[in-house]
Amino acid sequence: MQVYHGSYIVEGPVANDNVADRIQDYLSGHISKPDFLKELSYHKPTHQICFCTLKSLQMIVAVERKHVANIKHIIRPIIEQLMAEQGMDKSAATDTIYNSRIFAQLADEATGLYKKPHMEIYRLILQELEK
């Protein structure tokens, strides 16, 4: 599979089911660009994650529900730090974390890594990036 956008994982709101129809309406001149963009917005809170490469699919690991909430609270500040200190955009920071060996260890409850402060985990991710 060839990925044109260069991302392993893409996530965000789910578009309206009528997207293909709206694109055709816009391209044929039946609706204006502002109307087209307005109709593309989603109306219900929905979310999707697209795993765009085999590598990203291989990174999926089973996670026990007990510590999933802890992982989410750890990852958010790490994403913000990667953006602020490493100059990454949100997508690159998110990809960096989820594609790291550190995340696989974090997701494995047996390692206990999820119990560590996020700054310690951030330093481990930086060490992995240096290699």
N, C-alpha and C positions, 0 to 999 in steps of 0.2 A: 504494500500500500504506500502510495506517495502522499506525503503531507505537505501541502502548499503553504500553510500558515506557520510551520516550524514548531508547533507545540505538540507535546506528548498528550496533554490532558487539557480539555477546554470545558469550562463549567459556567453556568449562568442561567438566567430565566428561560423558560420554554416559550417559544414564539407561538402565536395564534396558529391554529391548524389550517387556516386559509392562506398561508404565506405564498404558496405557489400561485394561487389565483391572483393575489395582490401584486406579485411581481409581474405577472403577465399584464394585468390592468395598467400598471405603471409604464412598462415597456411599450405598450401599444398606445399610450397617451390618453387612456380613459380616466386616469386619476392623476392629480398633481403630486409633486414630490412631498410637500408637507402632509397631504392626506395619506400618501403611501407610508411615510414614516410613522404617522400617528396610528395607522392601522396595524403596524408591526408590533406595537407595544403589547405587553401581556396584561391581562385583566384579572387573573387569579394568581395568587402567590404559588408559583411552581418553580421547580429547579431541575436542571439536568446536568449530567456529567458525561462527557464523551471521551472515551479512551481511544486516542487516534493512532496509536502504534502498538505493535506487539509487545514492545518493551514496557509500555505503560500498563498493559493488561497483566504482564508477568509480575508487576509490582504489587498487585492486589493480594492482600493477605487477610486471612480470617482474623477477626478481632473480637475478643470477648467484650460484651456490652458493659461490663463493670467499669472499665477504665477508659472507654471511648470519650466520655465527657471531659476527663482530665486531659486527654490528648488534644482535644479541640482548644482547651484553654491554654495549652502550651504552644500550639502552632500559631495562633493569632499573633502573639507578640513577636515570635520569631520571624514571621512574614514581615511585620512592620520594621523590625531591625534590619533584615536583609535589604529592604527598600531604602531605609535611611542611611545605613552604613556601607552597603555594597552597591548602591545606585541601581538596584534592580527595580523593574516595574512589578506590579502585584502578580501578574501571570508568571513571570520568571522566578520570583521568590517562591510562589506556590509550587511550581514545577520542581524547583531545587529541593524543597523539603520532601515532597512526596516521592521523588525519584532517588532519594538518598538511602544509603545503607542504614543511616541513623534512624530514619523513619521506620524501616522494617524492624529495627530493634525496639523502637518506641511502641510499635503496634503489638509486639510480642510481650504479653503480660508477664511472662516468666522472667524477663530480663530486669523488671522493676524500674527500667529507665524512666517510665512515665511519672515516677514518684520524685524525680529530680527537678530542681528549679529550671525554668526555661532558659536562663542564662547559661547554665552548664550544657544544656542540650544545644543551644546556639553555638557555643564554642566548639562542640563536637562536629557540628555541621560545617563550620568554618574550616576545621582541620581536614575534614573530608574533601572540601572544595580545593584546598591547597595541594592535595595529592594528585 
